[in-house]
Amino acid sequence: MDVAVPAPLDPAKFRDPVITAKGDTRATVALKSLDTLWFNTGTLCNLTCHNCYIESSPRNDRLAYLSLAEVVVYLDEIIASHLPTRLIGFTGGEPCMNRELPDMLEAVLSRGLDAIVLTNAMKPMRKMADRLLALNERHGARLTVRVSIDHYTAEIHEKERGRRSWRPTVEGLLWLLRNGFTVHVAGRLLSGEPEDVVRRGFAQLFAELNVPIDANDPVRLMLFPEMDATRDVPEITTSCWGILHRAPDSVMCASARMVVKRKGAASPAVVACTLLPYDPQFELGRTLAEASGTVALNHPYCASFCVLGGASCSRG
């Protein structure tokens, strides 16, 4: 059976932040409410995944490690400006490779904010086990750990993440559950199977492992669409909201921002979302106030992940 090859991205698309290749008005999204602030703790990772949207690896340090002091600046701005932010997310790279992560989590949780950490649950996480256990004991359900398991089979998971990556991740997941952490799982729709099939597969895996997660819960088990910036996707115009029955407020950049620190930069910057840390057009300012403007949906990920894929990195 022949497998359809996706059409390459039309080079005329996603070039102008105002007008699409067909001359239509490009859709924009205003920041309605900063509900979630993400910190990219650095792009270094213990794995080199086959299709990592941020190209994390043991060698990619394009985004440098954030420090506790840099994180605190933004937490203080949230409080001083009376922002409605309730959730602080930590992503990477592998956040647990940043040795200051436990201190960052303490700074977040001690201010009465919720925190979520995205991790592969492998050796870097286990190396800070004692500090994570102490955080969970003090702050309980306000700390969530989201474990990345790309597929419900070891074969496909390791095809993406590399040999011998399945067992340590499963062991890390079970360690978190045994120790009373609030745990979510993040999977990916990378196998070509319909979402309901993937959820059934995860349900079987969770039953076999005695993992108390409802695979039909879209928050406890998030399934993300695959992203490929070289594949052709439609540009999102102002008329698409009505055609697709979507509201601009439903897109991630209406309620979230991410802080990054570029290698060699003197200070961090705030970008529109978790998916676009490198593209300069999505760098919005140095402070949360400066980053509160409107975002033009001028990237293939805006279409494939957020608008057409209906996905968000936040918890609901």
Protein Blocks (a to p, Z undefined) as FASTA:
>chain_A
ZZdddddddfkgokbfkbcfkopacdddddfbafbccddfbjbdfbdcfblcklpafklc
kbccddfklmmmmmmmmmmnopabfbdcddedjfklpmklmmmmmmmmmnopacddddeh
imklmmmmmmmmmmmmmnmmmpccddddfbfbfklmmmmnoghklmmmmmmmmmmmmnop
acddddddfkopafklmmmmmmmmmmmnopacdfklmklpccdddddfkbccddddfklm
mmnopafklpmklmgccddddehiabdcddfblklmmbmklpgbjbfklmmcccddfbfk
lmmmmmmnopafbfZZ
